[in-house]
Every structure is written in C-alpha cells, then in structure tokens.
Amino acid sequence: MINLTDQNPMIRQIHEFQKTALNSSINTMEIFQARMEKMMDMFWEQTVWTSERMGDAMTDWTKNYQEGCETLKKTFGDSFDPFGCGQERTKE
C-alpha cells in the first residue's frame, strides 16, 4: 500500500534526478572540452602565423581548464549526498 505521508521516496527520486542531471552536464562539458581541444590542436598545427608562445599559452589554458573540470567533478561528487539519500536504509 502506498503511504502518502511518507515523503522519503519522493525526496529520493528528486535527489536521483538532480544527480543524474548534474552528471549529464559534467559529461557533456568533458566531451565538449575534449573535442574543442582536438580542434584547437589541429588549428595550431596548421597555422604558420602564430608563434610558439601562443601555442604554449593555449596548452597551459587547456591544462588549467581540465584541472578545473576535475576539481568541479570531485567537489560535486564528494558533496552531492550530504544527507545520505542515495544510500539504501534498512528498516529497524
């Protein structure tokens, strides 16, 4: 029987939806970053008017961006479940 006063299943569903949306957003960001990095590498290899220093600056920027994405992913992954909603609880 469905207990309409028990809000735990609804809260868990909301939590899982938000977690899935966040993971999808992070995965999309990583895919976009990887493709843009590949495109920029091809561009820098084909241009003759750019200096080596510009290429190094872009490489440094890409590394910083990747580190930021990893930090964001780790931060959200570590702190997304502060109340333990994702863990199955046993009835006492």
C-alpha positions in Angstrom: 0.0 0.0 0.0 1.2 3.5 -0.8 1.8 5.7 2.2 1.0 9.2 1.1 2.5 10.8 4.2 5.9 9.2 3.6 8.0 11.7 1.7 11.2 9.7 1.5 10.5 8.0 -1.9 9.7 11.4 -3.5 12.8 13.0 -2.0 15.0 10.1 -3.2 13.5 10.5 -6.7 14.2 14.2 -6.7 17.7 13.6 -5.5 18.4 11.0 -8.1 17.0 13.2 -10.9 19.3 16.1 -9.8 22.3 13.8 -9.5 21.6 12.4 -13.0 21.2 15.9 -14.4 24.5 17.0 -12.8 26.4 14.0 -14.1 25.0 14.5 -17.6 26.0 18.2 -17.5 29.6 17.3 -16.4 29.9 14.6 -19.0 28.7 17.0 -21.7 31.2 19.6 -20.6 34.0 17.0 -20.7 33.1 15.8 -24.2 32.9 19.4 -25.4 36.2 20.2 -23.9 37.9 17.2 -25.5 36.6 18.0 -28.9 37.5 21.7 -28.7 41.0 20.7 -27.5 41.4 18.4 -30.5 40.1 21.1 -32.9 42.5 23.8 -31.4 45.4 21.4 -31.6 44.7 20.9 -35.3 44.3 24.6 -35.8 47.6 25.5 -34.1 49.5 22.8 -36.1 48.2 24.2 -39.4 48.8 27.9 -38.8 52.1 29.5 -39.8 51.4 33.0 -38.5 51.2 32.0 -34.8 54.1 32.0 -32.5 55.3 29.1 -30.3 54.4 31.2 -27.3 50.8 31.4 -28.3 50.6 27.7 -28.6 52.2 27.3 -25.2 49.6 29.7 -23.7 46.8 27.7 -25.2 48.3 24.5 -23.9 48.6 26.0 -20.4 45.0 27.2 -20.6 43.8 23.8 -21.6 45.6 22.1 -18.7 44.1 24.7 -16.3 40.6 24.1 -17.7 41.0 20.3 -17.4 42.2 20.7 -13.8 39.2 22.9 -13.0 36.8 20.4 -14.5 38.3 17.6 -12.5 38.1 19.7 -9.3 34.4 20.6 -10.0 33.6 16.9 -10.7 35.3 15.8 -7.5 33.7 18.6 -5.4 30.2 17.8 -6.6 30.8 14.1 -6.3 32.0 14.4 -2.8 29.4 16.8 -1.5 26.3 15.9 -3.5 24.8 13.5 -1.0 25.1 15.3 2.4 22.0 13.6 3.9 22.7 10.1 2.7 19.6 10.0 0.5 21.4 7.8 -2.1 22.1 5.1 0.4 19.5 2.4 1.0 18.4 2.4 4.6 17.3 -0.7 6.4 14.1 -0.7 8.4 14.6 -1.2 12.1 
